């Protein structure tokens, strides 16, 4: 990797001091792990998720707007979390294309009219999505 042991230890200590990493022991070994509750970690997770999904979605959903919502959009997802996607548009084939991108993708598809109606029919779901959503395409 090309980094001196002392330099690595200093960087780990700095990340621990800023609460990005948590430090623990397993026997005589020191172990560092990501602090998933840290605000910076959540923002980085969101950034990487949005960048990855935006690249995957690009050019695959003509006639649709695609949004990330839920735990992934809040940076609170774990390894086995669903990837909640909202698709608003007229191209229903987008559902299959998006589900093929990632097995964890859970796609909710609405036409623009259906999405506006949902604001009255299922206000709680509509508000949760609107609060969290991040546009991917």
Secondary structure in CASP SS format (residue, H / E / C, confidence):
PFRMAT SS
TARGET T0000
AUTHOR 0000-0000-0000
METHOD secondary structure of the structure
MODEL  1
X C 1.00
X C 1.00
X C 1.00
X C 1.00
X H 1.00
X H 1.00
X H 1.00
X H 1.00
X H 1.00
X H 1.00
X H 1.00
X H 1.00
X H 1.00
X H 1.00
X H 1.00
X H 1.00
X H 1.00
X C 1.00
X C 1.00
X C 1.00
X E 1.00
X E 1.00
X E 1.00
X E 1.00
X E 1.00
X E 1.00
X C 1.00
X C 1.00
X E 1.00
X E 1.00
X E 1.00
X E 1.00
X E 1.00
X E 1.00
X C 1.00
X C 1.00
X C 1.00
X C 1.00
X H 1.00
X H 1.00
X H 1.00
X H 1.00
X H 1.00
X H 1.00
X H 1.00
X H 1.00
X H 1.00
X H 1.00
X H 1.00
X H 1.00
X H 1.00
X H 1.00
X H 1.00
X H 1.00
X H 1.00
X H 1.00
X H 1.00
X C 1.00
X C 1.00
X C 1.00
X C 1.00
X C 1.00
X C 1.00
X E 1.00
X E 1.00
X E 1.00
X E 1.00
X E 1.00
X E 1.00
X C 1.00
X H 1.00
X H 1.00
X H 1.00
X H 1.00
X C 1.00
X C 1.00
X C 1.00
X C 1.00
X C 1.00
X C 1.00
X C 1.00
X C 1.00
X E 1.00
X E 1.00
X E 1.00
X E 1.00
X E 1.00
X E 1.00
X E 1.00
X C 1.00
X C 1.00
X C 1.00
X H 1.00
X H 1.00
X H 1.00
X H 1.00
X H 1.00
X H 1.00
X H 1.00
X H 1.00
X H 1.00
X C 1.00
X C 1.00
X C 1.00
X E 1.00
X E 1.00
X E 1.00
X E 1.00
X E 1.00
X E 1.00
X C 1.00
X H 1.00
X H 1.00
X H 1.00
X H 1.00
X H 1.00
X H 1.00
X H 1.00
X H 1.00
X H 1.00
X H 1.00
X C 1.00
X H 1.00
X H 1.00
X H 1.00
X H 1.00
X H 1.00
X H 1.00
X H 1.00
X H 1.00
X H 1.00
X H 1.00
X C 1.00
X E 1.00
X E 1.00
X C 1.00
X C 1.00
END
